[in-house]
Amino acid sequence: MKAIDLCILLTGYTLVVAFASLWELMWHRRRRALVLVVVALGGVVATAVAGAYLKPGTSYGTLVRQLVAQRDSSAVVALVIGVSAATVWLGLLMDRSGAERQGAKEPNRRRHRYALAGQVLVAAMLPASVVGVVGGTQAFIWKDLSGFQRDPPVRVHSDKFVIEKVADLNFMPIRVAASADGKAYVCYDYFERWGTIGGAIVELQRDEATGTFRQKIVADSTLLMRSYGLVARNGELFVSRSGVAARASKGSVTYEATGAVTRLQDLNDDGYYEFADDIVTGLPGARGPDTMQQNNGICFTDDGTLFVTVSSAGNRTLDPHPWSGCVLRVNADFSQTEVFARGFRNPFGIAIGPDNEVFLTDNDVDENPGDELNHVALGEHYGHPFVVPHESGVVSEGFRGPIHVGELESNYLGLVYATSAALPAEFRDCFYMADFMQNAIWQVRVARDVDTYKVTDVIRFATVTTPVDIAVTPEGEFFVISRNTQNVYSIRPTTAVVRGTR
C-alpha cells in the first residue's frame, strides 16, 4: 500500500465518521457529537494537507482526480477499506435514528419492532465492516505477492488507428527511440539496494512469427545513469546523459560539468552495444539547486547536425554556465559545439519539424503557468529566467515567446514530428507531444507565420496514463512509454502492414 492509498483510506474513513457524527448532532441534539464532528473533519483536512506533500506542486484533490481518470484499482480498494472500517458508525447512526427517535413515537409493540430492526441492522453492518477491512487488506497483500498490476484503459481517438500494449517493463522508463527498421529502444536508470547505480537500454523487436515484441538488454553500464535523451540512428545509439559531482570549498558549493552525449556502437555485430564514445562533453549536467534538470533531449537533422537541449540549474535563478538553458548545435563530425538559442528552463523533448526547423517542449516554472512548445530560431532568447508566459505586470521585450502554452496542469515531455506516407493524410506532417499530467498524446499542427510558426490545431490523439516520451518509425508506427504503469504501447494505422502482425 502506497502513501496515496493510505490517504484515500483515511479520507473515506474520516468522511463517513464525520457524516455519521454530524447526523447525530443535527437529529439527536447530542452536543458531545460536536467534538467527534470537529475531530473527524480535522482528520479530513489533515489528510488533504499530507496528500499535498506526496507530489510537490500538485494538490491532493488533483491527485485524486488523476486516480479517478486512471481508474486506479489500488485507490478503489483503499477507499473500500476506509468506508468499511467506518461502517459501524453508520450502523450506530441508523440504529439510533430508527430505534430511538422513530421508535419513541410509536406504541410499545412498534417500538420493540423498530429496536429489533435496528439491532439486526447493526449486527449486519459490523461483520460487513470486518469483511471489508480484512478483505481489502488481503487484496493489497496478495497484489504485492503476486506482482499483479491492472493496466488503466488506453485509447486512440480515431478509428484509423489501433493501440496495443507491446511491452510490460520491470523498470520505470525515461525515453524511447525508434529505428528505421521498426525496433524500439527504451532507456532507464537504476539505484540497486546494494548501492550500484547505472542505466540500461532495452531493445524491443517484433517477432515476425507471432507479432509480439521481444525484450533484450543491449546496453547496461554505470555510464548510462540519468540518460534523459535517446536516439537510434544508422545502427548506432546516442544518449544524452549526466552525473552529479559536487565540490565544497570554504562554504561554497560548485558542480562539475558531468553532462555528455555518448555514441554507442555494436562493433562485433552481436546485438550488444559494447563500445562507448563521448562525442559531446563539457555539458553542465545535473546541478543544484534542482538536480532533476540537466541535459535532456537530442535530435539529428538529415545532414547529421546534432541538437542538444540543456536545462537551467534552478527554477528562476541565473546560472553562470555559458550553456545553461540553451539549445546547442553540434556539426556533423562532432568537432564543434555552439549555442544555437538560449533562455529555456527545462527543455525536454526536441524534434526537427517543417522546413528543417527546430522545435522543443519546455517545462514551466514552479508557479505553473503551463508548459511551452517553442519554435527555436538561431540566436534568439526565450526569456528564462526573466519572463514567463502570462506573468502579471510584466511586459516581455526582446525575447521570443512560445508558439503554444498548455493548461496549468500540463506537463509537455516527449515530442516527435511525423511525416510517414503510411499515415493518413490528416495525421501526417504534424507534431505528436506527450503530456504527462493530462495523460494525453496531443496532435499539434503548425503553419508558417512570417519568421516563425503558429499553432493551428491541438487535438487529443490518444489517452495513455503518464506518457513520458513518443517515437515514430518510417512506417508510421508510434511507440509511447508510460512512466507509472511501466508499459510500452504501439499506435499504428489500421491499414498499415507491419511485419509480424495479421
N, C-alpha and C positions, 0 to 999 in steps of 0.2 A: 504494500500500500504506500503510495507516494504522498507527499505533503499536500498536494492539491486534493487528493482523495479524502484525506483526513479533514480538510477544510469543508468539503462537501458534506461529509458525515456530520460534522459539528453543526453546520448550517441547518441541515434537515432536522437534527435533534432539537436545537435551541428554538427554531421557528415553531415546531409543534408544541413544545413546552410553553413557549410564550403565548401561543394561541389558546391553549387549554387554560392557562392561568388567567389570561385576560377575560375569557368567557366566565370563569368562576367569579372574578372580580365584578363583572358587569351584571351577571344574572343572580348571583347569590349574595352579593354585597359583603363578601368576606374580605376585610381590609388586609388580613395577613397575606392574601394572594397578591397584593400590590408589590410586596417585597420580591416574590418569585417572578412577577412580570418584569420588574427592573433588572433582576439578575439575568433572566433569560434573554431579554433584549440586549443587555450588555454583552452577553455571550455572542449574539449575532454580530454586533458591532466589532467585538474583539476578533472574531474570525475574519471579518472583512478586512480589518487592518492587517492581520497576519497574512492574509491572502495577497495583499498588495505587495508584499515583500518577496513573493515567490518568483516574480518576474519583474525586475525593476523597470519602471516606466509604463507598466500595464496594470490597470486596476483589477481588483478581484472580480467585479462584475463583467469586465471584458473577458477574463479567463473563463468564467462560467459560460458566457455566450459562445466562446470558441469550442468548449467541450460539447455544448448542445449541437453546434454546427457539425462537429466531427462525429456525433453520436457515440461518444466515448463510453464504452461498456463499463470500465472501472468506475467512472463517476456515477453511473446508474446504480451499481452495486453498493457503493459507498452511501448514496442517498437512501437506498432501501434499508441499510443497516441503521442509519441515523433515525429515520422515521420509525422503524420497528422498535428501536430502543425507547422511543418516546410514546409508543402506542399505549402503554399503561396509563399515561396521563389522559389520553383521550377516553380510555375506559373509565377512569375515575370521574371524568367530566360528565360523560353520558349517564353513568350510574347515579350521580348526584342530581343531575337535571331531570332524569326520568323518574327515579325512585323517590327523591326527597321533595323537589319542587312541584312536579306534576302530581306525584302520588299523595302529597299532603292535601290536595284539593278534592280528592276522591273519597268515597266511602271506604271503610276499613278493608272490605273484600278486594276492591280495586287497588287500594294502596298496597296490599300484600302482593297483588299480581305485578304491579309496577316494580316493586322492590325485588321480586323474584327475577323479573326480566333484566333488571339492571345487574343483578348478581351473575346471571348467565352471560350477559354481555362482557362483563369484566373478566369472568372466567375464561371466555373465548379469546379475549384480547391479550391476556397475559401469556398464554402459550404461543400466540401468534407473534408476540414481541420476541420471545425466546427463539422461535424458529427463524425469524427474520435476521436477528443479530448473529446467531450461530451459523445459519446457512450462508449469509453474506460473507462472514469472516472466512468460513471454509472455502468459499469461492475464490477469495483472494489468495489463500494458501495454495490451493491446487492450481490456480492460474500460474503462480510463480514456479511451482514444482514441475508443471508440465511444459512450461515455456509458451503457453497459449497466448496468442495475440490476435485480437479481432481487428481486421483492416477496416477503416472507415470507408464509406462509399466514395467512389470517384466517378467522374462523369465528363465526357467531352460534349460540348454543347452544339453539336452538328451531326446530322445523320450521315455526313460524308466521311466521318472518321470513326475508328474504333479505338478503345483504350483497354489495355490489359496489364496486369502486373506480370513482369518478366523476371523479377528477382526479389527474393526476401533476404535482406542482408543481415549479418550479425554484428554490424557496426553502424555508427551514425555517419552517413555520407556528407561530404563537403562540396565536391564539384563533380561534374560529369562531362565527358567529351565523347564525340562520335568520330569514327574514322571513315575514310572514303569507301572501305569495303564493308560497312554496316556494323562494325563492332562498337561496343560502348565501353568506356573506361571510367571507373569511379574511384576517387581517392578519399582517404580518411586518415586521421591520426589517432594515436592511442597513448595512454599512460597506464602501463601494466601495474598490477598490485605490488609486484616486487621492485618497482622503480624504473623499469625500462621505458623509455619514451621513443617514439618514432612515428612513421607513417607508412602507408602501403597503397598500392594501386591494384584494383581488381579489374580483370577483363571479362566482359560479358559477350559471348559469341553464340549466335543462334545455331542450334543443331539442325542441319538440313533435313534429317530424317524425321525428327519429332516436332520441330518448330519451337522447342523450348530453348532457354538460354543456359549455357554452362558457365559457371563462375571459376575463375582461375586467378590467383595472385601472381602478377607479373613483375612486381617490384615491391620490396619491403626493406626499409632502411631507416636508421635514425636520421639520415639526411632529409627524409621526406616529412618530418614533423611540420605541421602547420602549412600544408600545401593548399593554398587558397586560390590557385589558378591552375588550369589544366587544359592542354591542347594536344590532340593527336594529329600528326601531320607527316606525310611522306614516310610512314613506317616508324616514326620516332614519337616519343612523348616529351612534352615540355611542361614543367611545373614551375609555378611561382611560389616560393617557399620562404620561410623565415624562422628564426630562433629568437630568443630573448637573452641578452647578455648585458648586465648592468655593472657599473663600476661606481664606487663611492670614494670621494676624495675630499677630506676636510668639510664634511657636511653636504657636499654637492654630489648628486647622483647623475651620472651620464650613461648613455646606452650606446653599445657598439652597433655598427651598421651590419646587421646579420642577414638582411634580405638578399635574395638571389633568384635568378631564373636559371633553371638547370635543364639540360637536354639529356634524356635517357635513350640509350640505344641497345638493340639486341644484336650484338656483333657476330655471335655464332649461330644465329637463327634457330635457337632452341625454344623460343617463346617467352624468354625472360629478359628483362631489360637490366643487364648487369653492369653496363658502362654508363657512368655519370660524368657530366662536364658542365661547369658553370659558365654560361655564355653571357650573363649579365651579373655583375657584382656591385657592391657598394650601396645597395638599396637600404634605406633606413630600417626596414623590418619592423618588428614589434617593439614598442617602447612605451614607457609611461607618459602620461597618466592612464591611458586606455590601451592596454596591451592586446585588445581584440582587434585593433586597427593596424594594418601592415600593408605590404604589397599584395595585391589581390589578382584580379582577372588579367589575362593576357590574350592577345589575338594577333593573327598574321594577315597581311594583305597578300594578293596573288603573287606579287613580286618578291615576297619574303621579308618585307619590312615588319618588324615586331613592335607592338604597342603594349605597354605595361602600366597598370594603374598602381598608384602609391598613395596610401592614406595619410592623413594628418595624425599627429600624436595624441590629440585630445578633442574635446567637444568644440570649444571656441577659443582655442589658445594658439598663439603664434609659435611656430616651430622653426628653429634655426637651420634645420637641414635643407639644403637647396632643392632637394627632390621631394620634399614633403607636400602632400596634397596635389600631386602632379600626375599627368599622363606623360610617359616617356616614350620617345620614338628611337628604335634601335635599327640600324641599317642591316641589310640582308646578310652580311658576313659577320655581324655582331661585333664589329670593331669600333663603333661609335654610338654613344648614347647621348641624347639631348632632350631637353624639356620641350614637349610639344604644346602643352597647355597646363595651367595651374588654377588653384582656387577651389579644390574639392575637399570634402570632409572624409568620406569613406567610400570611394568608388569601388564597386564590387564586380558587376558584370560589364563586359565591353564587347562590342561587335563592329564589324565593318558593314555599313549599310549601303543605301543607294549612292551612286556616283563615287563609290570607293571612299566614302566619308566615315568618320569615327563617331560612334555613339556609346554612351555608357549610362549605368544607373549609379546614383549617389545616395547613400543613406543620410537622412537628415539629422539635425542636431537633437539633443535630448529634449528640447521643448516640443519636438514632434510636429512641425508644420506640414509634413508629408514628404515622402521620398521623391527624388527627381529622376527624370530622363533628360539627358543632355546631348545635344549635338556639339561635338568637340572640334573647335576650329583652331588652327595653328596660331600660337602667340596670344590667345585670349585668356582672360582671368575670370573665373566663375564665382568669385565673391567670398568664399570661405577664407578666414573666419569673420569677415567684416559684415557681410549681409547674408540673410537667409530669406527664402520666399515668404511673402505675406507678412513681413515683420512690421508691426505697428510703429508709425512715426519715423520710419527710415526710408529714405529715397536712394535707390541704387543707381549710381552714376559711374560709368567707366567699367562696369562689369557686364559680362554676358550672362543672361538668365537661362534657366532651363526651358525646354520646349514643352515639358509636361510636369505637373506636380500632382502626386497622388493624394488620396484621402489621409486624414490624420492617423489612421491606424494601418497605413500601407507600409510595406517593407519590401522594396524592389531589390531583387538579387540577380539571379542569372538572366542573361539576355542573349538572344540569337536572332539573326536575320535569315529568313527562309526564302530561297529562290528556286527550289527544285521544280522542274517541269512536271514532276509526278503529282504535285499538289494541285487541287482545284484552283481555278484562276482567282477566286475571291480570297484564297488563303495563301497566295503567293506574293512575293516581293513586299513583305511586311515583317515587323518585329514580333517576337514572342518573348514575354517577360514574366519571370516567376515572382509572385507576390506572397511572401511567407505568411504575413499576418492575415491576409484576406483569403488564404487557401485557394489561390487562383493563378491560372496562366492567362495573361492578357494578350490579345492580339492587337497590335498597335500599328496603325497606318500613318505615314507621314507624307508630306508633299513639300516641294521646294518653295521657299518663301524668301526671295531676294538672296541674301548671302547665308541663310540658314534654312531651317525646316520648321514646319508647323505640324502638329498632330491633328489629323482629320478624323480619326475614329479610334476608340478604345472599346473593345468587345471582350467579354469573358469567353475565352476559348475552351477552357477546361477547369474543372474543380478538382483539386488534389490537395490533400492535407499537408501543410507546411512545406511547400515546394522550395527548394534551395537553388536548383540550377536546372537548365534545359539545354539540350543539344539536338542537332538535326543532321541526318545523313543526306547524301546526294539523292537518295531515293525518296526523300520526303518523310522519313520516319523520325519522329521526335522521341527523345529519351528524357524523362523527368525523374528527378530524385526527390523523395520525401524525407525530410530530416527526422521527424518524430516517429514515423511508422517504419523507417529504415527499409523502404521499398523503392524499387525502380519500375517505372511504368513506361510502356510503349504506346505512343499515339500515332496511328498511321492512317492514310486514306483507305477507305473501304475498297477502292478499285486498285490499290497498289499490289503489285506482285512482289512479295518479299520471300527470299529464299527460306525454305523450311516451313512456310505457312500454307494452309489449304483454304 
